[in-house]
């Protein structure tokens, strides 16, 4: 049976319920934000291009752009300022 909790540091994702907590506190995420966070946690340390992120977190019928990816990253950071910064690093 596959593990249903993905935990890295103080961040936990329940893969069954799609619930996210930061430092034990629940965090409401939009579907794309959840997909982005899950991808980054599963591939900790890997650097993704904007194109790779667009391909992986947006559905075919959604507007995908570098700016849309940047917005999702910014939203994740704002939702949990310091802890999210430890996970989400931008490389220009």
Secondary structure as UniProt FT lines:
FT   STRAND          5..8
FT   TURN            9..10
FT   STRAND          11..14
FT   TURN            15..18
FT   STRAND          19..22
FT   TURN            23..24
FT   STRAND          25..27
FT   HELIX           31..42
FT   TURN            43..45
FT   HELIX           50..57
FT   TURN            60..61
FT   HELIX           66..79
FT   HELIX           81..85
FT   TURN            86..87
//
